[in-house]
Amino acid sequence: MFAGCLVVLGLYIVWNALAYGYMRGTTPGPGFFPFWVGLIVVLAASTGARASLDAAIVIALIGFLSTVAYATYVERGDPQ
């Protein structure tokens, strides 16, 4: 039951990530990280590989923290 819910959640994340746009020109778009996190969640839930689910969580946290760091940098400006 739990694995089925994770598969549905992962597919939902992948579907919405594609709506954001995977690439913007030659750089990753806003849907790049959610796409891969959702795909890893689907694969982890369908195969039962718990380590893959941990990797998806780590990738999501790194993406979130890098977004917060970049937003802080943009808001404060270049520290000189």
Buried (B, 14 or more C-beta within 10 A) or exposed (E): EEEEEBBEBBBEBBEEBBEBEBEEEEEBBEBBBBBBBBBBBBBBBBEEEEEBBEBBBEBBEEBEEEEEEEEEEEEEEEEE
